[in-house]
Amino acid sequence: MNIPTGNDERPPAIHGEPFHQETSDLDATRSTDDSTASDVDYAAGDPYADLPHPADEHQPEDEPQTFTFLDGASFILDRPARIPAIWGTGNDVLWTEGEALMIAGPQGVGKTTLAGQLMRARLGIGTDTVLGLPVARGERLLYLAMDRPSQIARAFGRLFTEGDRDAIAAKLVIHRGPPPADLAKHPEILAAMCADAGADTVMIDSVKDAAVGLSDDETGARYNRARQHALQAGVQVIDLHHTKKRATGRTAEDGISIDDIYGSTWITSGCGSVIFLTGDPGDPIVGMRHIKQPANEVGPFRLNHDEANGMMTIYHSIDLLDLVAASGANGLTAKAAATALFDHESPSRGEIEKARRKLLELERSGHLVAHEGTAARGGKPVAAFFLAVGNRAA
Protein backbone atom coordinates (compact mmCIF):
# COMPACT_ATOMS: atom_id res chain seq x y z
CA MET A 1 0.00 0.00 0.00
CA ASN A 2 1.32 3.43 -0.88
CA ILE A 3 0.60 5.56 2.17
CA PRO A 4 -0.30 9.17 1.30
CA THR A 5 1.34 12.02 3.13
CA GLY A 6 0.68 15.62 4.04
CA ASN A 7 -2.71 16.92 2.89
CA ASP A 8 -3.02 14.49 -0.03
CA GLU A 9 -5.64 12.21 1.47
CA ARG A 10 -7.21 9.35 -0.47
CA PRO A 11 -10.46 8.03 1.02
CA PRO A 12 -10.74 4.26 0.60
CA ALA A 13 -12.85 3.24 -2.38
CA ILE A 14 -15.15 0.81 -0.65
CA HIS A 15 -18.11 1.66 -2.88
CA GLY A 16 -17.98 2.72 -6.50
CA GLU A 17 -14.80 3.08 -8.50
CA PRO A 18 -11.55 3.77 -6.63
CA PHE A 19 -9.93 7.15 -6.43
CA HIS A 20 -6.48 7.31 -7.99
CA GLN A 21 -3.37 9.31 -7.39
CA GLU A 22 -0.21 8.95 -9.42
CA THR A 23 2.67 7.48 -7.42
CA SER A 24 4.96 10.11 -8.88
CA ASP A 25 2.84 12.71 -7.07
CA LEU A 26 3.27 10.79 -3.83
CA ASP A 27 7.04 10.58 -4.33
CA ALA A 28 7.18 14.31 -4.90
CA THR A 29 5.11 14.92 -1.76
CA ARG A 30 7.31 12.66 0.32
CA SER A 31 10.44 14.51 -0.73
CA THR A 32 9.03 17.92 0.17
CA ASP A 33 7.01 17.18 3.32
CA ASP A 34 9.46 16.83 6.18
CA SER A 35 6.64 16.56 8.74
CA THR A 36 5.88 12.97 7.77
CA ALA A 37 9.35 11.63 8.42
CA SER A 38 8.56 10.88 12.06
CA ASP A 39 5.14 9.41 11.30
CA VAL A 40 6.06 6.47 9.08
CA ASP A 41 9.12 4.79 7.65
CA TYR A 42 8.69 4.09 3.96
CA ALA A 43 11.70 1.78 3.88
CA ALA A 44 11.42 -1.88 3.08
CA GLY A 45 10.89 -2.69 6.75
CA ASP A 46 7.41 -1.13 6.79
CA PRO A 47 5.06 -4.11 7.41
CA TYR A 48 2.16 -2.33 5.70
CA ALA A 49 4.00 -1.06 2.64
CA ASP A 50 2.59 -3.77 0.38
CA LEU A 51 -0.84 -4.00 1.98
CA PRO A 52 -3.45 -4.38 -0.80
CA HIS A 53 -5.99 -1.62 -0.86
CA PRO A 54 -8.69 -0.66 -3.37
CA ALA A 55 -7.35 2.87 -3.65
CA ASP A 56 -4.08 1.51 -5.06
CA GLU A 57 -5.76 -0.02 -8.11
CA HIS A 58 -4.89 1.73 -11.33
CA GLN A 59 -7.57 3.86 -12.94
CA PRO A 60 -6.87 5.44 -16.33
CA GLU A 61 -6.69 9.21 -16.21
CA ASP A 62 -9.42 9.62 -18.82
CA GLU A 63 -11.86 7.38 -16.91
CA PRO A 64 -14.32 9.52 -14.90
CA GLN A 65 -14.78 8.95 -11.19
CA THR A 66 -18.07 7.26 -10.31
CA PHE A 67 -19.95 7.26 -7.06
CA THR A 68 -22.53 4.99 -5.46
CA PHE A 69 -25.82 6.50 -4.32
CA LEU A 70 -28.89 5.12 -2.56
CA ASP A 71 -32.42 6.30 -3.24
CA GLY A 72 -34.05 8.25 -0.43
CA ALA A 73 -36.93 5.81 0.11
CA SER A 74 -34.56 2.88 0.65
CA PHE A 75 -32.35 4.89 2.98
CA ILE A 76 -35.23 6.17 5.14
CA LEU A 77 -38.00 3.58 4.91
CA ASP A 78 -36.08 0.30 4.61
CA ARG A 79 -34.14 0.71 7.84
CA PRO A 80 -34.36 -2.12 10.41
CA ALA A 81 -37.51 -2.18 12.53
CA ARG A 82 -35.33 -2.41 15.65
CA ILE A 83 -31.95 -0.90 16.46
CA PRO A 84 -29.34 -3.46 15.28
CA ALA A 85 -27.67 -3.93 18.66
CA ILE A 86 -24.20 -5.38 19.13
CA TRP A 87 -24.41 -4.85 22.89
CA GLY A 88 -27.93 -4.46 24.22
CA THR A 89 -31.52 -5.39 23.56
CA GLY A 90 -34.64 -3.51 22.48
CA ASN A 91 -34.04 0.19 23.14
CA ASP A 92 -31.50 -0.50 25.90
CA VAL A 93 -28.48 -0.41 23.61
CA LEU A 94 -24.90 0.48 24.50
CA TRP A 95 -23.30 -0.41 21.13
CA THR A 96 -25.13 -0.45 17.83
CA GLU A 97 -24.07 -1.84 14.47
CA GLY A 98 -22.45 0.72 12.18
CA GLU A 99 -21.81 3.25 14.98
CA ALA A 100 -18.72 3.52 17.14
CA LEU A 101 -18.83 2.98 20.90
CA MET A 102 -16.47 5.00 23.09
CA ILE A 103 -15.51 3.87 26.59
CA ALA A 104 -14.07 6.96 28.28
CA GLY A 105 -12.78 7.66 31.74
CA PRO A 106 -9.72 8.64 33.77
CA GLN A 107 -6.80 6.27 34.04
CA GLY A 108 -7.11 3.13 36.12
CA VAL A 109 -10.90 2.81 36.36
CA GLY A 110 -11.39 -0.30 34.19
CA LYS A 111 -11.69 0.79 30.55
CA THR A 112 -9.47 -2.07 29.32
CA THR A 113 -11.16 -4.51 31.71
CA LEU A 114 -14.60 -3.68 30.27
CA ALA A 115 -13.24 -3.86 26.71
CA GLY A 116 -11.79 -7.30 27.48
CA GLN A 117 -15.16 -8.58 28.64
CA LEU A 118 -16.78 -7.28 25.45
CA MET A 119 -13.99 -8.88 23.41
CA ARG A 120 -14.53 -12.24 25.10
CA ALA A 121 -18.28 -12.15 24.45
CA ARG A 122 -17.78 -10.90 20.87
CA LEU A 123 -15.45 -13.85 20.20
CA GLY A 124 -18.06 -16.28 21.56
CA ILE A 125 -15.95 -17.37 24.53
CA GLY A 126 -17.78 -17.88 27.82
CA THR A 127 -20.88 -15.85 28.62
CA ASP A 128 -22.55 -13.81 25.90
CA THR A 129 -23.66 -11.05 28.28
CA VAL A 130 -21.78 -8.10 29.77
CA LEU A 131 -23.37 -6.04 32.56
CA GLY A 132 -26.58 -7.98 32.04
CA LEU A 133 -26.97 -7.13 28.35
CA PRO A 134 -26.36 -9.54 25.44
CA VAL A 135 -23.41 -9.13 23.09
CA ALA A 136 -23.69 -10.24 19.45
CA ARG A 137 -20.99 -12.64 18.31
CA GLY A 138 -18.47 -11.50 15.69
CA GLU A 139 -16.02 -13.40 13.51
CA ARG A 140 -12.56 -11.94 14.11
CA LEU A 141 -11.33 -9.05 16.23
CA LEU A 142 -8.33 -6.73 15.83
CA TYR A 143 -7.10 -5.16 19.07
CA LEU A 144 -4.75 -2.20 18.79
CA ALA A 145 -2.79 -2.60 22.03
CA MET A 146 -1.03 0.76 21.95
CA ASP A 147 -1.38 2.12 25.50
CA ARG A 148 1.04 0.07 27.66
CA PRO A 149 0.67 -3.23 25.73
CA SER A 150 2.36 -5.28 28.46
CA GLN A 151 -0.24 -4.09 30.96
CA ILE A 152 -3.02 -4.91 28.47
CA ALA A 153 -1.59 -8.43 28.11
CA ARG A 154 -1.65 -8.89 31.89
CA ALA A 155 -5.25 -7.66 32.07
CA PHE A 156 -6.37 -10.06 29.37
CA GLY A 157 -4.40 -12.86 31.03
CA ARG A 158 -6.94 -12.68 33.84
CA LEU A 159 -9.80 -13.20 31.36
CA PHE A 160 -8.42 -15.94 29.14
CA THR A 161 -6.84 -19.28 30.01
CA GLU A 162 -4.82 -21.94 28.24
CA GLY A 163 -8.12 -23.62 27.44
CA ASP A 164 -8.99 -20.63 25.24
CA ARG A 165 -5.75 -20.82 23.23
CA ASP A 166 -7.18 -22.28 20.00
CA ALA A 167 -10.13 -19.86 19.95
CA ILE A 168 -8.12 -16.70 20.54
CA ALA A 169 -5.36 -17.82 18.16
CA ALA A 170 -7.97 -18.15 15.40
CA LYS A 171 -10.23 -15.19 16.20
CA LEU A 172 -8.10 -12.53 17.92
CA VAL A 173 -5.37 -10.45 16.25
CA ILE A 174 -3.21 -8.04 18.27
CA HIS A 175 -1.29 -5.06 16.91
CA ARG A 176 1.26 -4.14 19.57
CA GLY A 177 2.45 -0.56 19.86
CA PRO A 178 1.71 2.52 17.73
CA PRO A 179 0.05 2.16 14.31
CA PRO A 180 2.28 2.31 11.20
CA ALA A 181 1.32 5.98 10.82
CA ASP A 182 -0.78 8.61 12.56
CA LEU A 183 -4.42 7.62 11.90
CA ALA A 184 -5.56 11.24 11.70
CA LYS A 185 -2.94 12.13 9.08
CA HIS A 186 -3.61 8.89 7.16
CA PRO A 187 -7.32 8.06 7.74
CA GLU A 188 -7.38 5.12 5.31
CA ILE A 189 -4.90 3.03 7.33
CA LEU A 190 -7.36 1.85 10.01
CA ALA A 191 -9.72 0.24 7.48
CA ALA A 192 -6.74 -1.23 5.63
CA MET A 193 -5.34 -2.78 8.82
CA CYS A 194 -8.75 -4.33 9.58
CA ALA A 195 -8.95 -5.72 6.04
CA ASP A 196 -5.45 -7.19 6.30
CA ALA A 197 -6.33 -8.79 9.65
CA GLY A 198 -9.66 -10.11 8.30
CA ALA A 199 -11.37 -8.41 11.26
CA ASP A 200 -15.03 -7.42 11.53
CA THR A 201 -14.36 -5.64 14.85
CA VAL A 202 -11.57 -3.32 15.99
CA MET A 203 -10.83 -2.04 19.48
CA ILE A 204 -8.54 0.98 19.73
CA ASP A 205 -6.67 1.19 23.04
CA SER A 206 -6.30 4.06 23.19
CA VAL A 207 -7.21 7.03 20.99
CA LYS A 208 -4.37 9.17 22.36
CA ASP A 209 -1.88 6.69 20.86
CA ALA A 210 -3.62 6.53 17.46
CA ALA A 211 -3.32 10.23 16.63
CA VAL A 212 -1.30 13.18 17.88
CA GLY A 213 -2.83 16.58 18.63
CA LEU A 214 -6.36 15.47 19.54
CA SER A 215 -7.33 18.86 20.94
CA ASP A 216 -7.07 20.32 17.43
CA ASP A 217 -10.37 20.23 15.52
CA GLU A 218 -8.73 19.26 12.23
CA THR A 219 -7.00 16.32 13.91
CA GLY A 220 -10.25 15.30 15.62
CA ALA A 221 -12.20 15.47 12.35
CA ARG A 222 -9.57 13.48 10.46
CA TYR A 223 -9.43 10.82 13.19
CA ASN A 224 -13.21 10.55 12.96
CA ARG A 225 -12.83 10.08 9.21
CA ALA A 226 -10.54 7.12 9.85
CA ARG A 227 -13.18 5.63 12.13
CA GLN A 228 -15.94 6.24 9.56
CA HIS A 229 -13.90 4.56 6.81
CA ALA A 230 -13.68 1.44 8.98
CA LEU A 231 -17.40 1.53 9.79
CA GLN A 232 -18.29 1.97 6.11
CA ALA A 233 -16.19 -1.13 5.37
CA GLY A 234 -18.40 -3.12 7.76
CA VAL A 235 -16.00 -3.08 10.73
CA GLN A 236 -17.50 -2.42 14.17
CA VAL A 237 -15.45 0.02 16.27
CA ILE A 238 -14.75 0.56 19.97
CA ASP A 239 -12.56 3.47 21.10
CA LEU A 240 -10.97 3.65 24.54
CA HIS A 241 -10.26 7.25 25.45
CA HIS A 242 -9.25 9.45 28.37
CA THR A 243 -10.81 12.43 30.11
CA LYS A 244 -9.57 15.92 30.78
CA LYS A 245 -7.57 16.48 33.92
CA ARG A 246 -10.00 17.14 36.75
CA ALA A 247 -10.03 20.73 37.97
CA THR A 248 -8.71 21.38 41.47
CA GLY A 249 -11.40 20.80 44.08
CA ARG A 250 -13.75 19.04 41.68
CA THR A 251 -14.83 15.45 42.37
CA ALA A 252 -16.51 12.81 40.23
CA GLU A 253 -19.75 13.46 42.14
CA ASP A 254 -19.88 17.04 40.84
CA GLY A 255 -21.52 15.83 37.65
CA ILE A 256 -20.01 14.80 34.33
CA SER A 257 -20.75 15.54 30.71
CA ILE A 258 -19.42 14.71 27.29
CA ASP A 259 -17.36 17.91 27.48
CA ASP A 260 -15.20 16.22 30.13
CA ILE A 261 -13.73 13.90 27.47
CA TYR A 262 -10.37 15.04 26.19
CA GLY A 263 -9.90 16.51 22.74
CA SER A 264 -11.85 17.98 19.85
CA THR A 265 -15.64 17.73 19.83
CA TRP A 266 -15.43 15.74 16.57
CA ILE A 267 -13.94 12.77 18.44
CA THR A 268 -17.16 12.19 20.38
CA SER A 269 -19.47 13.60 17.68
CA GLY A 270 -18.56 10.66 15.45
CA CYS A 271 -19.61 8.08 18.07
CA GLY A 272 -23.08 6.59 18.34
CA SER A 273 -22.69 5.79 22.03
CA VAL A 274 -20.39 7.00 24.81
CA ILE A 275 -19.89 5.30 28.19
CA PHE A 276 -18.18 7.34 30.92
CA LEU A 277 -16.48 5.56 33.84
CA THR A 278 -15.78 7.58 36.98
CA GLY A 279 -13.52 7.05 39.95
CA ASP A 280 -9.88 7.09 40.95
CA PRO A 281 -7.16 4.65 39.86
CA GLY A 282 -7.59 1.31 41.61
CA ASP A 283 -11.05 2.04 43.05
CA PRO A 284 -12.91 -1.24 43.68
CA ILE A 285 -16.24 0.50 42.98
CA VAL A 286 -16.50 2.84 39.98
CA GLY A 287 -19.38 4.73 38.43
CA MET A 288 -20.75 4.25 34.93
CA ARG A 289 -22.83 6.79 33.02
CA HIS A 290 -24.22 6.38 29.50
CA ILE A 291 -23.74 10.00 28.42
CA LYS A 292 -24.49 9.59 24.69
CA GLN A 293 -27.15 7.11 23.63
CA PRO A 294 -28.54 5.66 20.39
CA ALA A 295 -31.86 5.10 22.22
CA ASN A 296 -32.55 4.76 25.97
CA GLU A 297 -29.99 5.77 28.55
CA VAL A 298 -28.70 2.58 30.18
CA GLY A 299 -27.93 2.88 33.89
CA PRO A 300 -26.42 4.73 35.64
CA PHE A 301 -24.63 1.94 37.52
CA ARG A 302 -22.11 1.42 40.25
CA LEU A 303 -19.69 -1.25 39.03
CA ASN A 304 -17.57 -3.69 41.00
CA HIS A 305 -14.11 -3.42 39.43
CA ASP A 306 -12.56 -6.81 40.23
CA GLU A 307 -9.00 -6.35 38.96
CA ALA A 308 -7.84 -9.73 40.30
CA ASN A 309 -10.25 -11.60 38.00
CA GLY A 310 -10.43 -9.03 35.20
CA MET A 311 -14.17 -8.51 35.57
CA MET A 312 -16.63 -5.66 35.99
CA THR A 313 -20.10 -6.43 37.32
CA ILE A 314 -23.03 -4.32 38.45
CA TYR A 315 -22.60 -3.58 42.14
CA HIS A 316 -25.62 -1.34 42.50
CA SER A 317 -28.34 0.03 40.27
CA ILE A 318 -31.51 1.95 41.07
CA ASP A 319 -34.80 0.13 40.58
CA LEU A 320 -37.39 2.87 40.22
CA LEU A 321 -40.26 0.55 41.15
CA ASP A 322 -38.54 -0.24 44.46
CA LEU A 323 -37.86 3.47 44.94
CA VAL A 324 -41.53 4.35 44.35
CA ALA A 325 -42.65 1.60 46.74
CA ALA A 326 -40.33 2.99 49.43
CA SER A 327 -41.67 6.52 48.94
CA GLY A 328 -44.94 5.68 50.67
CA ALA A 329 -48.02 7.92 50.61
CA ASN A 330 -46.22 10.91 49.12
CA GLY A 331 -45.11 9.11 45.98
CA LEU A 332 -41.89 9.76 44.08
CA THR A 333 -41.18 12.96 42.16
CA ALA A 334 -38.90 13.19 39.15
CA LYS A 335 -36.42 15.29 41.17
CA ALA A 336 -36.23 12.69 43.93
CA ALA A 337 -35.75 9.98 41.34
CA ALA A 338 -32.95 11.98 39.69
CA THR A 339 -31.24 12.49 43.05
CA ALA A 340 -31.12 8.71 43.52
CA LEU A 341 -30.25 7.85 39.90
CA PHE A 342 -27.41 10.32 39.51
CA ASP A 343 -26.20 10.14 43.11
CA HIS A 344 -26.04 13.81 44.06
CA GLU A 345 -28.34 16.15 45.95
CA SER A 346 -28.74 18.82 43.28
CA PRO A 347 -29.56 17.12 39.97
CA SER A 348 -29.54 19.28 36.87
CA ARG A 349 -32.66 20.04 34.85
CA GLY A 350 -31.48 17.58 32.23
CA GLU A 351 -31.04 14.83 34.84
CA ILE A 352 -34.50 15.54 36.28
CA GLU A 353 -36.01 15.31 32.79
CA LYS A 354 -34.23 12.00 32.17
CA ALA A 355 -35.67 10.66 35.43
CA ARG A 356 -39.14 11.96 34.46
CA ARG A 357 -38.96 10.11 31.13
CA LYS A 358 -38.05 6.86 32.88
CA LEU A 359 -41.01 7.29 35.24
CA LEU A 360 -43.37 8.13 32.37
CA GLU A 361 -42.23 5.02 30.50
CA LEU A 362 -43.12 2.93 33.54
CA GLU A 363 -46.49 4.71 33.64
CA ARG A 364 -47.15 3.89 29.97
CA SER A 365 -46.30 0.24 30.63
CA GLY A 366 -48.89 0.14 33.44
CA HIS A 367 -46.44 -0.19 36.34
CA LEU A 368 -46.97 3.32 37.76
CA VAL A 369 -49.68 5.95 37.98
CA ALA A 370 -49.05 9.69 38.19
CA HIS A 371 -50.98 12.26 40.21
CA GLU A 372 -50.49 16.00 40.03
CA GLY A 373 -49.47 17.50 43.34
CA THR A 374 -50.21 20.95 44.73
CA ALA A 375 -48.38 23.84 43.13
CA ALA A 376 -45.95 25.63 45.43
CA ARG A 377 -45.69 29.44 45.44
CA GLY A 378 -47.72 29.82 42.28
CA GLY A 379 -45.57 27.41 40.31
CA LYS A 380 -46.62 24.45 38.22
CA PRO A 381 -47.98 21.36 39.97
CA VAL A 382 -45.37 18.67 40.47
CA ALA A 383 -46.38 15.13 39.53
CA ALA A 384 -45.77 12.32 41.99
CA PHE A 385 -45.67 8.69 40.87
CA PHE A 386 -47.23 5.75 42.70
CA LEU A 387 -47.31 2.02 42.07
CA ALA A 388 -50.25 0.87 39.98
CA VAL A 389 -52.74 -1.33 41.85
CA GLY A 390 -51.46 -4.56 40.30
CA ASN A 391 -47.87 -3.70 41.28
CA ARG A 392 -48.39 -2.85 44.94
CA ALA A 393 -46.29 -4.81 47.37
CA ALA A 394 -48.14 -7.47 49.29
N, C-alpha and C positions, 0 to 999 in steps of 0.2 A: 504494500500500500504506500503510495506517495502521500506523505502527510503535508498538508498545506501549512503555510506560515503567515505571520503578520495578519493583515486584514483580508487576505484572499481566502475566504471561507467557502468550502463546497458542501452544501447540505447533501446527505446521502440520498441517492435516488432509489428509494424504496418503492415508490409508485411512479408509473410513467417512465419516460426515457431518462437516462442518466444525464446529469450535467457533465460538462467536460472542460478541462483546463489543460492547455498544452504544458508538457513537462518542462519545456524550455522556459516558460514563464515562471514555473516553480523554482528552477535552478537560479534564475535571475533574482527572484525574491530572496532565496536563501543567502545569496552572496551579498545582498545589500541590507538585510535585516539582522543586525547584530543581536537584537533582543531575544531571538529564538535560540541562541546558542546554548543557553542554560536550560532550556525547556526539553530538548530532545536531541539525541545523538543520531545523526543520519548515517553513521558508519555501518559497516557490515554487521556489527554486533547488535543492532537494533532488532529485537525479537518480533516486532510488528512491521518491519519494513516491507515484507512481501505478503502481508495480509491481504487476501482478495477482498475487494470491495466494489459494489456496483459503480461507484463514481469513477473508478479507474478504467472502466471499459471505454474503448475508443468510439467516438462519435464524429463522423465527418463534419467539417466546418460548415458545409452548405446544408446540412440536415437541421431543420428547425427543432427547437426544444418543444416537447409536448408535455402536457400536464394531465393529471387524472382528476376529474370532478365527480361529485355525487349530486343527484337531483335532490332538491329541497324536501320533497315529500318523503323520500327514503331516509334522509338524514333525521328528520323530525318525527315522522309517524311510525317508522319501523324500528324504533329503539326497543330494547328489552322491556317487558312489562315490569320486571323487578330490577333493582340495582344489581349488576353482576358482581357479587361480593367475592373477594378473595379471603378476607377475614371479617366475618360477621354473618348476620342473617336478617332477612326482612329489611327494615329500615335502620337496624342497629348495626351499622357497618363502619369498621375502622380502616379498611383497605379495599378499594374497589378496582376492578379490572380497567386498565387503560389510564389510571390516574396514580401518580406517585404518592406514597405514604412517607411522611417525615416523622422520625422519632427524635425529639429534641430534649435537651436538658443539660444541666451543668455536669461537670465531670464526676464520675464515680457514683452515679445514681442508678445504673443498670440498663443503659441503652443497649450495650452489646449483649447483655444477658437476655433481654427481651427479644432482640433480633435473632439470637441463637434459638430461642424457643420457636419463633416463627419459621426459621430455617428448617428445624427438625420436623415440624408439622408439614411444611411445604414439600419436603422430600419424602413424606409418607412414612416416617420413622416414629414409632411410639404413638402417643395420643394425637388426634387430629383437632384438638381444641387448645386455645391459648386464652387465658383469662375468661374462660367460660364460653367463648365464641368459636365456631368452627372455622378451620382454615382449609381452603381448597388446595388439593395436591397439584404440584407442578411436575415438570419432567427433569430439569437440570438447572442448577443454581450456580451463579458466579458470585463469589464474595470478594470484594476489593478490601483486603486486610491492610489498610494503609496507616492507621493510627495505632502505633505500638503493636505490630503483628504478633510478637511473642506473647504479649498479654492476651490478645484475642485467642491465640492457640490454647493458652491455659484455661480461659473461660469456656471454650468449646470442649476442652478435655473433660470438663465436669458434666457435659450434656451427652457426649457420645462415648461408647465403650468399644472394646475390641470386637464385640459381637456385631457392631455396626460397620465394620471395616469395608465389607464388600459393597454395601449400599452407598456409603459416602464416597468411596473410590469411584463408583460409577456415576453418581448424580451430583457431586459437589466439586466445584473447581475453585481454587483459591489463587488470587493474584496478590502476591506479597509485596508490600512497599508501594511507592508512588506509581501512578500510571505512566505510560511511556511518554506522555506529554500532558501539559496543562489542559484539562477538559474544557475549560472556558475558552481558551485560545484555539482549541481544535475540537469543536463540538461533535464531529463525526466519529471520534475515536471510541466513545463509550459504546455506541451501537455496533461498531466493528469488533470490539473486544468480545461483546456478547455473542455475535455471530460466530466468531472464531472458537469460542468456548462451547457453542451449541446450547447456550443457556436461554431459558424462557423467563428467568428471574435474575435480577442483579441487586445486591445489597452493597451500598457504598458507605464504608466505615473509615474515615468520615469525610464530610463535604470539605472541611478545611484543608484536607490533604489532596483533594481532587483539583482544586483551583486556588490560585493565589490572588488576593485582593478582593475578597468577597464583599467588602463594604462598598465597593464601587458598583454603581448601577449597571454599567456596561458589562462588567465581569459577571454580575448576578444574572443578567438577561442571557448572556452567552452560555453560562452554565445551565440555565433552564433549557436553552435550546438543545444542549447535549442530552439532557434528560428526555425532552420531547422526541428527539430522534429515536432514542431507544424505545420509548412507548409506542411510537408509530410503527416500529419494526415488530411489535407484538411482545416486547420484553416488559415484564412487570418490575417496578422500581421501588426500592426502599432506600431512603437517605437517613443516615445518622448525623446529627448536627448539634452544635453547641449553642449556648445562650450567651448573652452579653454578661459582662462582669457585673455582679450585683452592687448597686449603689450602697455607700456606707450607711448603716443603720436600717437598711431595708431587709426584710425577711421574706421567706417564701410565702408566708401567710398574708402578706400585704396585697395579694392579688397578682395574677399573671395575665399576660396577653401575648398575642402573636408578635407584637413589637419587641418583646424581650428576647426574641431569637436573633442571633448575630447575623449581620450582613444586610445586603440589599433586599428591598421588599420583593424583588422578582424571584428570590430563592424560595420563599414560601408561597408566593402568588401562583407558581407553577405546580403546586401540590394539590391533590384532591382532598387530603386528610392530613392533619398535624396532631400528633400526640406530644404532650409536654409533661416530662417527669420533673418532680421537684424534690428537693432535699439537699443534704450535704454528703460529701464523699464518704462511703462506708455506712450510711444510715441503714439500719435493718428494715425500717418502714419508710417508704417514699410515697409521694403523692402522684397521681396521674390525672391530667385533665385533657379532654378531647377538645382542643381550642379551634380547630377547623374541621368541619364535618361535611361529608357528601349527603347526609340525611340527618337522622337523629344524633344528638350528642350522647355518646356512650360514657357512663360514669357520672360524676367523678368517683375515683376509687382511692383507697389507701392500699398500697401493695406491700406484701412481705417480700423483701429482697434477700433471698437465701443465696448468698454468694458461695457457700460451701458446696451446694448441689447445683448451682447454675440455674436457679429457677426463680420466677416471679409469680406469685399467686395473689389473689384478692384477699387482703387482710380484713378490710371493712368497706362496706358500701351501704348507702342509705336506701332503705326500702320505704317509699313514701306511704304505702298502705299501713305499715307498722307505725310510721310517724303520725299519720292521721288518727289511728286507733289510740295512740298514747296522748293525743291532744285533748281528749275528753269532750265536755259539753261545748267548749268554745270553738272547736274545729281547728283547722290548720290554714293559715294564710300563706299566700305565695312568698311573702317576705320571710316568714318563719321557716318555710321549706328551703328557701335559698340560703338562709343562715346555716342550716344543717348540711345542705348539699355541698356548699362551697367553703364551709369550715371557717367562717369569720363573721364577726358580729355586725358588720356594716356592709352587706352585699350591695353591689352596684345595681343600677336600674336594669342593665342587661341581664345580670344574674337573676334578679327577681322575675324578669319576663321569661327567662328560660325555665325557672321553677314553675311559673304559672302555666306554661305550655305543657309541662309534664303532668301537672294536676288536671288540666283540661282534657288531656288525652285519656287519663284514667276515668274522668267523668264520661267521656264519649263511649268508653268501653263498658260502662255500667258499674264500675267499681266504686265510684265516688259520686256524691251529689254536692252541689254548690248552693250556698245561701248568701244573699247579700247582707252584709252587716250594716250597722248604723254609721252614717258619715260623721267624721270628727271635724269640728271647727269649720263647717261649711264645705268640706272637701267631698270627694266622691266616695260612695260606699265601698267598703273593702269586702271582697268575697271571702268566705271561709268554707273549707271543704270538709265533708263528713263522709264516713263510710256509708255506702248504699246498704239498704236493709239486708240483702242477701249476703253481704260481706262483713256484717258485724260479728265481732268475736263472741264466742259462746259464753 
